[in-house]
Amino acid sequence: MNELKEMIEQNAMHFEKEFGHQPFLTGVAPGRINIIGEHTDYNEGLSLATAINRWVLVSIRRRDDSTVVVKSGNYNSTYRFEVGQQTLDETMWHKILNGITSIMKNNYGIKNGFEAYIWGNVPLGSGVSSSAAIEIALLNSLRALYQLDFSDTQLVLYSQETEHTYLKVQSGLLDQYTSQFSVGNKFILLDFQSITHRYIPANLMGYQWVLVNTMVKRELSGSKYSERVEETKKAFLLIQGKYSNVKHFRDLEQQHTEVLEDLVLRRRMLHYIQENRRVTNFVNAILQNDLINAGNYLSASHKSLKENYEVSCEELDFLQENALAIKGCIGSRMMGGGFGGCTINLVKDQNIENFKLQISSKYVSKFGIAPEVNIYKSASGAFIENHYIGSAEKPMLKNDITI
């Protein structure tokens, strides 16, 4: 039995133990790694990403009343509320549940509540998008449970709406889109101007992705993220005021930044423009089996995130610099929003164990903290596992739902 199948069965068993009956279905959504193209998604940029072999699972069953009861296996706690009920609760997964349920009620008029058991092995707070995986798994579960008619793209947009409206994070679409649309053994090249994607063969030629978690997360990360969103929008409007032919972020060229007298704003836009170019160059390198140059683009991305976008930190810089000094590592950069979280490293298979030992030893010597080191493989995106006994049909007919 493969790992994911066993996890699905375990989650359904936990649901039955908690609620006394079997779930109708389980929604599954993976975490993700962003390979290159950082802080570009909220400005119509390019990113190259892949879902990973870590998942969030939502086993779920409809109720006849309007009450929602959800047990979190990871937090070992239960949350209960009424459909459409707003809350001042600041617990992250509570806000996600409230937000998505409210969006479904507002758009599709659902009135029935549900019971759900949520659990997964996507590391929390380590930059591989555990919150987006929860959102995507839950949205897929509710769409199937209530037989709602919206597309995968709309599902991703509902996830982003949850982030913006209920979590107060002005995120782009990278995390949710990757979790929904990824295909195993492929990279997904995301174009956030057209909201489209294409797949690139994930040929790493004997290398693997190794993530090293700093085990720190700065409280300022959320505020600085929003600050970068505002800075880049301000810079874009200033450039647009000088160049009438600049209609979209992707129209920007490096020479356009010269009109920005504020050097901070100029550096922010330089990162954006050059990062999009690095994504394209990285893809070309992969297609040409040029892993050395691909690794160089990763490292160049970190330099820009550190110096132009200023979202790195001492711990991330230490890990990135020391990773490149270890045999077999050909590229390294910080990944995610910044100010903590993890680095992503491209490491040769035969050198991985030595890499793990050396990078951990160096980090402990410097900071007195043991980093978490994980090796990830690409995986496919979200799907539904049907538990409905005695039928291959979906769990409910449309006329069986009270809306």
C-alpha positions as CSV (number, residue, x, y, z in Angstrom):
1,M,0.0,0.0,0.0
2,N,1.4,3.4,-1.0
3,E,1.8,6.1,1.6
4,L,-1.0,8.4,0.3
5,K,-3.5,5.6,0.1
6,E,-2.7,4.6,3.6
7,M,-3.1,8.2,4.8
8,I,-6.5,8.4,3.2
9,E,-7.7,5.2,4.9
10,Q,-6.3,6.4,8.2
11,N,-8.0,9.8,7.9
12,A,-11.4,8.1,7.1
13,M,-10.9,5.9,10.1
14,H,-10.2,8.9,12.4
15,F,-13.4,10.5,11.0
16,E,-15.5,7.5,11.8
17,K,-14.0,7.2,15.3
18,E,-14.7,10.9,15.9
19,F,-18.2,11.2,14.4
20,G,-19.6,7.6,14.6
21,H,-20.1,7.1,10.9
22,Q,-18.2,6.9,7.7
23,P,-17.3,10.1,5.7
24,F,-18.8,10.5,2.2
25,L,-15.5,11.5,0.7
26,T,-11.9,12.7,1.4
27,G,-10.4,15.7,-0.4
28,V,-6.7,15.6,-0.8
29,A,-4.3,18.5,-1.6
30,P,-0.5,18.6,-1.7
31,G,1.9,21.2,-0.4
32,R,4.2,22.8,-2.9
33,I,7.7,24.0,-3.5
34,N,8.4,27.1,-5.5
35,I,11.5,26.4,-7.6
36,I,12.1,29.8,-8.9
37,G,10.0,33.0,-9.4
38,E,9.7,34.4,-5.9
39,H,7.5,37.4,-5.1
40,T,6.2,37.6,-8.7
41,D,2.8,36.0,-8.5
42,Y,0.9,39.0,-7.1
43,N,2.3,41.2,-10.0
44,E,1.3,39.1,-13.0
45,G,4.7,37.4,-13.1
46,L,6.1,34.0,-13.8
47,S,6.9,31.1,-11.4
48,L,8.1,27.6,-11.8
49,A,6.8,25.3,-9.1
50,T,5.7,21.7,-8.3
51,A,3.4,20.0,-5.8
52,I,5.2,17.7,-3.3
53,N,4.7,14.4,-1.8
54,R,3.1,15.8,1.4
55,W,-0.6,16.2,1.7
56,V,-3.6,17.6,3.7
57,L,-6.7,15.4,3.8
58,V,-10.2,16.5,4.6
59,S,-12.6,13.6,5.2
60,I,-16.1,15.1,5.2
61,R,-19.9,14.3,5.5
62,R,-22.9,16.5,5.2
63,R,-25.1,17.3,8.2
64,D,-28.9,17.9,8.1
65,D,-28.6,21.1,10.2
66,S,-26.5,24.2,9.7
67,T,-23.7,23.3,12.2
68,V,-20.1,22.7,11.1
69,V,-18.0,20.5,13.3
70,V,-14.3,20.0,12.4
71,K,-11.7,18.1,14.2
72,S,-8.0,18.9,13.4
73,G,-5.7,15.9,13.8
74,N,-2.6,18.0,13.7
75,Y,-3.8,20.4,16.4
76,N,-5.9,17.8,18.3
77,S,-8.7,20.3,18.7
78,T,-12.3,20.7,17.5
79,Y,-14.0,23.8,16.0
80,R,-17.7,24.2,15.9
81,F,-19.7,27.0,14.2
82,E,-22.8,27.7,12.1
83,V,-22.7,28.1,8.3
84,G,-22.2,31.8,7.6
85,Q,-21.3,32.7,11.1
86,Q,-18.5,35.2,11.4
87,T,-15.9,35.0,14.1
88,L,-13.2,37.1,15.7
89,D,-11.2,34.0,16.4
90,E,-7.6,34.6,15.3
91,T,-6.7,30.9,15.0
92,M,-5.5,30.4,11.4
93,W,-7.3,27.2,10.5
94,H,-10.5,28.5,12.1
95,K,-10.4,31.6,9.9
96,I,-9.8,29.4,6.8
97,L,-12.9,27.3,7.7
98,N,-15.0,30.3,8.4
99,G,-13.9,32.1,5.2
100,I,-14.4,29.2,2.8
101,T,-17.8,28.2,4.3
102,S,-18.9,31.8,4.1
103,I,-17.8,32.1,0.4
104,M,-19.7,28.9,-0.5
105,K,-22.8,30.2,1.3
106,N,-22.6,33.7,-0.3
107,N,-22.1,32.3,-3.8
108,Y,-24.1,29.1,-3.8
109,G,-26.5,29.5,-0.9
110,I,-25.5,26.4,1.0
111,K,-27.3,26.0,4.3
112,N,-26.4,22.5,5.5
113,G,-23.3,22.2,7.7
114,F,-20.9,19.3,7.7
115,E,-18.5,17.2,9.8
116,A,-14.9,17.0,8.8
117,Y,-11.6,15.5,10.0
118,I,-8.6,17.4,8.8
119,W,-5.1,16.1,9.1
120,G,-1.9,16.0,7.0
121,N,1.9,15.7,6.8
122,V,2.6,19.0,5.1
123,P,5.1,20.6,7.5
124,L,3.5,23.6,9.3
125,G,5.2,27.0,8.9
126,S,8.1,25.8,6.8
127,G,7.3,27.5,3.5
128,V,5.7,24.6,1.7
129,S,2.2,26.1,1.9
130,S,0.3,24.1,4.5
131,S,-2.4,26.8,4.7
132,A,-3.0,26.7,0.9
133,A,-3.2,22.9,1.0
134,I,-5.9,23.1,3.7
135,E,-7.8,25.6,1.6
136,I,-7.6,23.6,-1.6
137,A,-8.4,20.3,0.1
138,L,-11.5,21.9,1.8
139,L,-12.7,23.6,-1.4
140,N,-12.5,20.4,-3.4
141,S,-14.3,18.5,-0.6
142,L,-17.1,21.1,-0.4
143,R,-17.5,21.3,-4.2
144,A,-17.9,17.5,-4.4
145,L,-20.0,17.2,-1.3
146,Y,-22.6,19.8,-2.4
147,Q,-22.2,19.2,-6.1
148,L,-21.3,22.8,-6.8
149,D,-20.7,23.9,-10.4
150,F,-17.4,25.9,-10.6
151,S,-14.2,25.3,-12.4
152,D,-10.8,24.5,-11.0
153,T,-9.6,28.0,-11.8
154,Q,-12.5,29.5,-9.9
155,L,-11.7,27.2,-7.0
156,V,-8.2,28.6,-6.9
157,L,-9.6,32.1,-7.0
158,Y,-11.9,31.3,-4.0
159,S,-8.8,30.1,-2.1
160,Q,-7.1,33.5,-2.9
161,E,-10.3,35.3,-1.8
162,T,-10.1,33.5,1.5
163,E,-6.5,34.7,2.0
164,H,-7.3,38.3,1.1
165,T,-10.6,38.7,2.9
166,Y,-10.4,36.4,5.9
167,L,-6.7,36.0,6.6
168,K,-5.8,39.6,5.5
169,V,-2.8,38.4,3.4
170,Q,-2.6,39.9,0.0
171,S,-1.2,36.8,-1.6
172,G,-0.9,35.8,-5.2
173,L,-2.0,32.6,-6.7
174,L,1.2,30.5,-6.6
175,D,0.5,28.3,-3.7
176,Q,-3.2,27.5,-4.5
177,Y,-2.6,27.1,-8.2
178,T,0.3,24.7,-7.8
179,S,-1.6,22.6,-5.3
180,Q,-4.6,22.3,-7.6
181,F,-3.1,21.9,-11.0
182,S,0.3,20.1,-10.6
183,V,1.1,16.8,-12.4
184,G,3.5,14.3,-11.0
185,N,7.1,14.3,-12.4
186,K,6.4,17.7,-14.1
187,F,7.2,21.2,-13.1
188,I,4.3,23.7,-13.6
189,L,5.2,26.9,-15.3
190,L,2.7,29.5,-14.1
191,D,1.8,32.7,-15.9
192,F,-0.1,35.0,-13.5
193,Q,-1.0,37.6,-16.2
194,S,-3.1,35.2,-18.2
195,I,-3.7,32.8,-15.3
196,T,-2.5,29.9,-17.4
197,H,0.1,27.2,-17.0
198,R,2.1,24.6,-19.0
199,Y,4.1,21.6,-17.9
200,I,7.9,21.1,-18.1
201,P,9.5,17.7,-17.7
202,A,11.0,17.4,-14.2
203,N,14.3,15.9,-15.4
204,L,16.8,16.5,-12.6
205,M,19.4,14.0,-13.9
206,G,20.4,12.6,-10.5
207,Y,19.7,15.6,-8.4
208,Q,16.9,16.2,-5.8
209,W,15.3,19.1,-4.0
210,V,16.4,19.4,-0.4
211,L,14.7,21.9,1.8
212,V,16.4,23.2,4.9
213,N,14.2,24.9,7.5
214,T,15.7,27.7,9.5
215,M,13.1,27.0,12.3
216,V,12.5,30.7,12.6
217,K,9.7,32.8,11.4
218,R,9.8,36.5,12.0
219,E,6.6,38.2,13.1
220,L,7.3,41.0,10.6
221,S,7.0,38.6,7.6
222,G,3.3,39.3,7.1
223,S,3.6,43.0,7.3
224,K,6.7,43.1,5.1
225,Y,5.0,41.0,2.5
226,S,2.1,43.5,2.3
227,E,4.7,46.3,2.2
228,R,6.4,44.7,-0.8
229,V,3.0,44.4,-2.5
230,E,2.3,48.1,-2.0
231,E,5.9,49.2,-2.9
232,T,5.7,47.4,-6.3
233,K,2.3,48.7,-7.1
234,K,3.5,52.3,-6.3
235,A,6.6,51.8,-8.4
236,F,4.5,50.5,-11.3
237,L,2.1,53.5,-11.2
238,L,5.1,55.9,-11.2
239,I,6.5,54.1,-14.3
240,Q,3.1,54.0,-15.9
241,G,2.9,57.8,-15.5
242,K,6.0,58.2,-17.6
243,Y,5.4,55.5,-20.2
244,S,1.9,55.3,-21.7
245,N,2.7,52.0,-23.4
246,V,3.2,50.2,-20.0
247,K,-0.2,48.7,-19.4
248,H,0.7,45.7,-17.3
249,F,3.5,44.6,-15.0
250,R,4.8,42.3,-17.7
251,D,5.3,45.2,-20.1
252,L,8.1,46.4,-17.8
253,E,11.7,46.4,-19.0
254,Q,14.8,47.2,-17.0
255,Q,15.2,50.7,-18.6
256,H,11.8,51.7,-17.3
257,T,13.1,51.5,-13.7
258,E,15.5,54.5,-14.4
259,V,12.6,56.9,-13.9
260,L,12.3,55.8,-10.3
261,E,14.1,58.3,-8.1
262,D,13.4,56.3,-5.0
263,L,16.2,53.7,-5.1
264,V,14.3,51.3,-2.8
265,L,11.4,51.2,-5.3
266,R,13.9,50.8,-8.2
267,R,15.5,47.8,-6.5
268,R,12.1,46.2,-5.9
269,M,11.2,46.5,-9.6
270,L,14.6,45.3,-10.7
271,H,14.0,42.1,-8.7
272,Y,10.6,41.6,-10.4
273,I,11.9,42.1,-13.9
274,Q,15.0,40.1,-13.5
275,E,13.3,37.3,-11.6
276,N,10.8,36.7,-14.5
277,R,13.8,36.5,-16.8
278,R,15.5,34.0,-14.4
279,V,12.3,31.8,-14.6
280,T,12.5,31.6,-18.4
281,N,16.3,31.0,-18.3
282,F,15.9,28.2,-15.7
283,V,13.2,26.5,-17.8
284,N,15.5,26.7,-20.9
285,A,18.3,25.2,-18.9
286,I,16.2,22.3,-17.7
287,L,15.0,21.6,-21.2
288,Q,18.6,21.5,-22.4
289,N,19.6,19.3,-19.5
290,D,21.9,22.0,-18.2
291,L,21.6,21.5,-14.5
292,I,24.7,23.6,-13.6
293,N,23.3,26.7,-15.2
294,A,19.9,26.0,-13.6
295,G,21.5,25.9,-10.2
296,N,23.2,29.2,-11.0
297,Y,19.8,30.8,-11.6
298,L,18.6,29.6,-8.2
299,S,21.5,31.2,-6.5
300,A,21.1,34.4,-8.4
301,S,17.5,34.5,-7.3
302,H,18.6,34.4,-3.7
303,K,21.1,37.3,-4.2
304,S,18.3,39.4,-5.7
305,L,15.8,38.5,-2.9
306,K,18.5,39.5,-0.4
307,E,19.8,42.7,-1.9
308,N,17.0,44.0,-4.1
309,Y,13.8,42.8,-2.5
310,E,15.3,42.6,1.0
311,V,13.2,39.7,2.3
312,S,16.0,37.4,3.5
313,C,17.5,37.2,7.0
314,E,20.7,36.2,8.6
315,E,19.7,32.5,9.0
316,L,18.6,32.2,5.4
317,D,21.7,33.8,4.1
318,F,23.9,31.6,6.3
319,L,22.2,28.4,5.0
320,Q,22.4,29.5,1.4
321,E,26.0,30.5,1.5
322,N,27.1,27.4,3.3
323,A,25.0,25.1,1.1
324,L,26.9,26.1,-1.9
325,A,30.2,25.3,-0.2
326,I,29.1,21.6,0.3
327,K,30.0,19.2,-2.4
328,G,27.1,18.2,-4.7
329,C,25.0,21.4,-4.1
330,I,24.8,23.3,-7.4
331,G,22.1,25.9,-6.5
332,S,20.5,27.3,-3.4
333,R,18.0,30.1,-2.5
334,M,15.5,31.2,0.1
335,M,12.0,30.1,-0.7
336,G,8.7,31.7,0.2
337,G,7.8,35.0,1.8
338,G,11.1,35.4,3.6
339,F,12.4,36.5,7.0
340,G,12.6,32.9,8.0
341,G,11.2,29.7,6.6
342,C,13.5,27.5,4.4
343,T,16.0,27.3,1.6
344,I,15.6,25.1,-1.4
345,N,18.7,23.4,-2.6
346,L,19.5,21.3,-5.7
347,V,21.8,18.5,-4.5
348,K,23.2,15.5,-6.2
349,D,21.8,12.2,-5.0
350,Q,25.0,10.7,-3.9
351,N,25.9,13.7,-1.8
352,I,22.6,14.2,0.0
353,E,23.4,12.4,3.2
354,N,26.7,14.3,3.6
355,F,24.9,17.6,2.7
356,K,22.3,16.9,5.5
357,L,25.0,16.3,8.0
358,Q,27.2,19.2,7.1
359,I,24.5,21.8,6.8
360,S,22.9,20.8,10.1
361,S,26.2,20.8,11.9
362,K,27.2,24.2,10.6
363,Y,23.7,25.7,11.5
364,V,23.8,24.3,15.0
365,S,27.3,25.7,15.6
366,K,26.2,29.1,14.4
367,F,22.7,29.5,15.9
368,G,22.3,26.7,18.4
369,I,19.2,25.4,16.6
370,A,18.9,22.1,14.7
371,P,17.4,22.8,11.2
372,E,14.8,20.5,9.7
373,V,16.0,18.9,6.5
374,N,13.4,17.4,4.0
375,I,13.8,15.8,0.6
376,Y,10.8,16.2,-1.7
377,K,9.6,14.7,-4.9
378,S,7.1,16.2,-7.3
379,A,3.4,15.0,-7.0
380,S,0.1,15.5,-8.6
381,G,-2.4,18.0,-7.6
382,A,-5.7,17.8,-5.6
383,F,-8.3,15.1,-6.0
384,I,-11.3,13.5,-4.3
385,E,-11.5,9.9,-2.9
386,N,-15.1,8.7,-2.7
387,H,-16.0,6.6,0.3
388,Y,-19.7,6.1,-0.6
389,I,-20.4,2.4,0.0
390,G,-22.3,0.4,-2.6
391,S,-22.2,2.9,-5.5
392,A,-19.6,4.3,-7.9
393,E,-21.8,7.4,-8.1
394,K,-20.9,10.7,-6.5
395,P,-22.0,11.0,-2.8
396,M,-25.2,13.0,-3.4
397,L,-27.5,14.0,-6.2
398,K,-28.1,17.7,-6.6
399,N,-31.8,17.4,-5.6
400,D,-30.7,15.7,-2.3
401,I,-29.1,19.0,-1.1
402,T,-30.8,21.7,0.8
403,I,-29.6,25.1,-0.5
